[in-house]
Structures are given as structure tokens and as C-alpha cells.
């Protein structure tokens, strides 16, 4: 059955950079989900976080590959708006450990009614407003 998956930054890095720890898990997850016609989401926060190393290393090809992968998979990109920012503020007020960018990612997934939040940040499992978090390390 198709699902809506929000991809946090780390899982995308694991896949695109062929992480020795998690590449195979992410590859299996992505291809299985794609064949089930699931929809993938991420936010512009992921773009910002992913782009740091390619910009630092002047590696335009790596950045081009990142965007080509998003286009190929049909990943829907979420822009941060006032509603998302306000909900992220609410989350941060409720969870002291929550960092600003993580709160924006979680709020984006919430507002786009994603079924699953795919991350490898165990602390995010504590956020009760996100019903289903998938840890890459447990896939």
C-alpha cells in the first residue's frame, strides 16, 4: 500500500554517499517503497544541510547528482512557511532537546500528513506528534 515518507537529511546522505553502514538498508527501503508507488517528501532544510559539503569542496557534480536523484524519485519539496515555522516553535516549546532545524523538518512532515518520518536521530522518536518514525539503523 502506498505511503507518504518524509526523508530527513541523514538517510539521504547515507544513500547518496553510499555509507558503509546504511547504504544497503536505504537502497532496499527506497526501491521497495518506490515500487509500491509511495511518495517521498523532504524540505528545503535538507537541501541546505546536504549542500554544505559539496559547496565546501567545490563539488558541483555532487550537488547536481543530489537534485537529479530528487527529480528521478519524484521527491516533493516542502518550503518552510509561517504555519510550519509556528508549529516547529510549538514542538520546540514542548521538547527541550529539539533543535530548530529538526523541529522544522518534523513540522513539515506533520503539515504534509506524511505517514512516516525517516531519520536516524533516535531522540526524534520522543516526539509524540509524529506517529511513525523509522530509524534507518532499525530497518
N, C-alpha and C positions, 0 to 999 in steps of 0.2 A: 504494500500500500504506500503511495507517495507521501512523503513527509516534507516539512519545511525545516531545513537545518541552517542555523546561524553558525558560521565558521569564525571563531576567534582567530587572532593573528598567529599564534604559535602553531596550531595544526596546519595552517597553510605553509608556514616556513618549513615544518617537518617534511611536508610533501615536496615542495618546490626545491628545497635544498638537499633533498634525499638524505635526511637524517638517518644515521645508522641505527638509532634507537626506534624511531617511529615511522619511517617511510613506508615500510610494508603494511603496517596497520592502516595508515592513512590511504594508501593506494587501494587496498581492499575496500575500505569504507567508501571512498569516493566512487569507485567503479560500481560497487554494489548499489549504492544509493542512486547513482545516475541511471542505471538500468531499470530501476524501479520508478523512474520519472519523478524523483524527488526534486525539490527546488532548493538551491543554495542561496544564502544571503550572507553578506558581511557589510561593514560600514566603511566610511571614508577614514575612520580611525585606523583600520587595518592597512589601508593604502599608506597612510603616514608612517605607521610603525614599520611596515615592510620596506619602505623606500630608503630608510636611513642608511643601511649598509651599501646598497647599490650607489647611492649618491656619494657616500664617503669614499668608496673605491672607484668612483667614476666608471661604473659598470652599467651603461645604458642598456646593453643587451639583456642583463638580468631583469631590469625593470620592464623592458619590452616583453620579455617572456612571462612575467607576472601578469601583465594586463592581457596578453594573448590567452593565457590559461583561464583567466576570469571570463573572457569572451567565449572561449570554447565551451566552458562548462555552463555558461549562461548564469553566472553568479549575479544576483540582483544586488546593487549597491545602494546602501541607505545613507542619505545625507542627514546630518545632525540638524534638527530644528528645535524650536523653543519647547515644544511638547516633550521631546526626547530628553533635552537638557534638564527640564524641570523634573522629569521622572528620575533621571540619574541623580539629581540633587536629593530627592526623596530617598533613594536607595542608599546614598552615602550617609544620610542622616540616621538611617536605621542600622547600618552595618559599618562600624568604626574602621574595620580593616580594609574597606573597599577603596581602591584608588579611583581617581577621576576618570581615566580612560577606560578602566574595567566597567565602571558604572555606566558610561556612555554605551559601551558595547552591549551590556545587559539590557539597558533601556531600549536600545534599537531592536534587539531580538523580541522584547516584550511588545513593542508597538507594532511590529510586523507579524505578530502572532506566530512566531516560529515554534515548532513543536519541540525542537531540541537545540541546546546551546552546546556546541562542540568546542572544548577547551582542554587544556592540560593543567589548569590552575585549580588545584584542589580546594583552595579557600572559597572559590566561587560556588562550590556545591552548597555552601551555607545559605545562599540567597534563596529564600523560600518563594519569592515571586517568580522565579524561573522554575517551571515544573520539572523539566527533564534536562539535566546536564549530562553530557557524555564526556568522560575523561579519555583522552587518547590512550593513555597508559593502560586503561582497563578494556580497551576494545578487543 
